[in-house]
Amino acid sequence: MKQNEFLKACASGVCGCGVLGLLAPVAGRAEEKKDPATAASADCEQTKQQLDGARERFAILMTVMGEQLDDTTRQKLLQRMGRECAKPWTPFFEKYRGDLQGFLAKAKTAWLERADYDEKTGVLRVAGKPGPCACPLTKAGRTPADFCRCSIGWNEAAFSTVVAKPVRIELEESVLRGDPRCSFRITIS
């Protein structure tokens, strides 16, 4: 066999294998179309596994950050992450700028169990509804509790926008610390 005949034979073999490789997923998709419930269940299971894996890796990242970064740097980084995470919500916060009571009323329909504001002291206490951590990155029993600094940043972005003033946020309860809910003390400047 001559060299160029050999190369042609190899090329047709590679192309043949490549086409068969491409057809296998198509055949699989045809099977999926026959049983959409099974396909959806398999997709759902794969997504659950991927999410669990991502949560586990995130917990490891948080642990490594706790070991490698000083407290001040870690706190700044997490609070910044919370402020960045809140950015897509800015139009919602802006809708309530200057209307704290309206914002709190709306929040009570979704994630807050209660909110108590003392205008005289400028202190607002908010308590979330009991339940698991709202962040999709956390994994119960694995994500370190200092990750809640992220929630401090998120609440800082939310409430400083709504009241149009600087706020100071303190975490009073945390699901990641074993409390039934997350709650915050918000001091409005």
C-alpha positions as CSV (number, residue, x, y, z in Angstrom):
1,M,0.0,0.0,0.0
2,K,1.3,3.4,-0.9
3,Q,1.6,6.2,1.6
4,N,-1.2,8.3,0.3
5,E,-3.5,5.3,0.0
6,F,-2.7,4.5,3.6
7,L,-3.5,8.1,4.6
8,K,-6.8,8.0,2.7
9,A,-7.8,4.7,4.4
10,C,-6.9,6.2,7.8
11,A,-8.8,9.4,7.0
12,S,-11.9,7.4,6.0
13,G,-11.6,5.3,9.2
14,V,-11.3,8.5,11.4
15,C,-14.2,10.1,9.6
16,G,-16.3,6.9,9.9
17,C,-15.6,6.7,13.6
18,G,-16.2,10.4,14.0
19,V,-19.6,10.2,12.3
20,L,-20.5,7.1,14.4
21,G,-19.5,9.0,17.5
22,L,-21.7,11.9,16.4
23,L,-24.6,9.7,15.7
24,A,-24.5,8.0,19.1
25,P,-25.8,11.1,20.9
26,V,-28.4,11.6,18.2
27,A,-29.6,8.0,18.7
28,G,-29.6,8.6,22.5
29,R,-31.7,11.8,22.0
30,A,-34.1,9.8,19.8
31,E,-34.4,7.3,22.7
32,E,-35.0,10.3,25.1
33,K,-37.8,11.5,22.9
34,K,-39.5,8.2,23.3
35,D,-39.5,8.6,27.2
36,P,-39.3,12.2,28.2
37,A,-40.0,11.5,31.9
38,T,-36.9,9.2,32.1
39,A,-34.8,11.8,30.3
40,A,-36.0,14.6,32.5
41,S,-35.4,12.5,35.6
42,A,-31.8,11.7,34.4
43,D,-31.2,15.4,33.6
44,C,-32.5,16.4,37.0
45,E,-30.3,13.8,38.8
46,Q,-27.2,15.0,36.9
47,T,-28.0,18.6,37.8
48,K,-28.4,17.7,41.5
49,Q,-25.1,15.9,41.4
50,Q,-23.4,18.8,39.7
51,L,-24.9,21.3,42.2
52,D,-23.9,19.2,45.2
53,G,-20.4,19.0,43.7
54,A,-20.2,22.7,43.3
55,R,-21.5,23.3,46.8
56,E,-18.8,20.9,48.2
57,R,-16.1,22.7,46.2
58,F,-17.4,26.1,47.4
59,A,-17.2,24.8,51.0
60,I,-13.6,23.7,50.4
61,L,-12.8,27.1,48.9
62,M,-14.3,28.9,52.0
63,T,-12.3,26.6,54.3
64,V,-9.1,27.3,52.4
65,M,-9.8,31.1,52.4
66,G,-10.2,30.8,56.2
67,E,-6.8,29.2,56.5
68,Q,-5.0,31.4,54.0
69,L,-6.4,34.9,54.4
70,D,-6.4,37.2,57.4
71,D,-9.8,38.0,59.0
72,T,-9.9,41.6,57.6
73,T,-9.2,40.5,54.0
74,R,-11.6,37.6,54.2
75,Q,-14.4,39.8,55.6
76,K,-13.9,42.5,53.0
77,L,-13.9,39.9,50.2
78,L,-17.1,38.2,51.4
79,Q,-18.9,41.5,51.9
80,R,-17.9,42.6,48.5
81,M,-19.2,39.3,47.1
82,G,-22.5,40.0,48.8
83,R,-22.7,43.5,47.3
84,E,-21.9,42.1,43.8
85,C,-24.5,39.4,44.3
86,A,-27.1,42.1,45.1
87,K,-26.4,44.1,41.9
88,P,-29.1,42.3,39.8
89,W,-31.6,43.3,42.5
90,T,-30.8,47.0,42.2
91,P,-33.9,47.9,40.1
92,F,-36.0,46.2,42.8
93,F,-34.3,48.2,45.6
94,E,-34.5,51.4,43.6
95,K,-38.2,50.9,43.2
96,Y,-38.5,51.3,47.0
97,R,-35.9,54.1,47.4
98,G,-37.2,56.4,50.2
99,D,-40.0,53.9,51.0
100,L,-38.6,51.7,53.7
101,Q,-42.0,50.6,55.0
102,G,-43.1,49.6,51.5
103,F,-39.9,47.6,51.0
104,L,-40.3,45.8,54.3
105,A,-43.9,45.0,53.5
106,K,-42.9,43.5,50.2
107,A,-40.0,41.6,51.8
108,K,-42.4,40.1,54.4
109,T,-44.3,38.5,51.5
110,A,-41.2,36.7,50.4
111,W,-38.2,36.2,52.7
112,L,-38.7,38.2,56.0
113,E,-40.7,36.9,58.9
114,R,-40.6,40.2,60.8
115,A,-39.0,43.7,60.7
116,D,-39.0,46.1,63.6
117,Y,-37.8,49.7,63.0
118,D,-37.1,52.2,65.8
119,E,-37.0,55.6,64.0
120,K,-35.7,57.3,67.2
121,T,-32.5,55.1,67.3
122,G,-32.3,54.4,63.6
123,V,-32.1,50.7,64.3
124,L,-33.9,48.2,62.1
125,R,-34.0,44.5,63.1
126,V,-35.0,42.0,60.4
127,A,-35.5,38.3,60.8
128,G,-35.8,35.9,57.9
129,K,-38.2,33.1,57.7
130,P,-37.0,29.9,59.3
131,G,-35.4,27.5,56.8
132,P,-32.2,26.6,55.1
133,C,-29.7,29.2,53.9
134,A,-31.0,31.1,51.0
135,C,-27.7,31.1,49.1
136,P,-27.6,28.3,46.5
137,L,-23.8,28.0,47.1
138,T,-24.0,26.8,50.7
139,K,-24.0,23.2,51.8
140,A,-25.5,22.5,55.3
141,G,-22.9,21.3,57.7
142,R,-20.0,22.1,55.3
143,T,-20.0,25.8,54.4
144,P,-18.2,27.7,57.2
145,A,-20.4,30.2,59.1
146,D,-18.1,33.1,58.3
147,F,-19.6,32.9,54.8
148,C,-22.5,34.9,56.3
149,R,-20.3,38.0,55.7
150,C,-21.6,37.7,52.2
151,S,-25.2,38.3,53.5
152,I,-24.0,41.3,55.3
153,G,-22.8,42.8,52.1
154,W,-26.0,41.9,50.3
155,N,-28.1,43.5,53.0
156,E,-25.8,46.5,53.0
157,A,-26.4,47.0,49.3
158,A,-30.2,46.5,49.7
159,F,-30.9,48.7,52.7
160,S,-28.4,51.5,51.8
161,T,-30.2,51.8,48.4
162,V,-33.7,51.8,49.9
163,V,-33.0,54.3,52.7
164,A,-30.5,56.3,50.5
165,K,-28.1,56.5,53.4
166,P,-25.1,54.5,54.6
167,V,-26.0,51.5,56.9
168,R,-24.1,49.3,59.2
169,I,-25.2,45.6,59.3
170,E,-24.6,43.2,62.1
171,L,-25.5,39.5,61.9
172,E,-27.5,38.4,64.9
173,E,-28.6,34.9,63.9
174,S,-27.3,32.6,61.2
175,V,-28.6,29.3,59.7
176,L,-24.9,28.4,59.0
177,R,-24.2,28.8,62.8
178,G,-27.1,26.5,63.6
179,D,-29.8,29.1,64.2
180,P,-33.3,28.5,62.7
181,R,-33.1,31.7,60.6
182,C,-30.8,34.6,59.6
183,S,-31.5,37.9,61.3
184,F,-29.7,41.2,61.1
185,R,-29.4,44.5,63.0
186,I,-29.3,47.4,60.6
187,T,-28.2,50.8,61.9
188,I,-29.1,53.6,59.6
189,S,-26.8,56.6,59.6
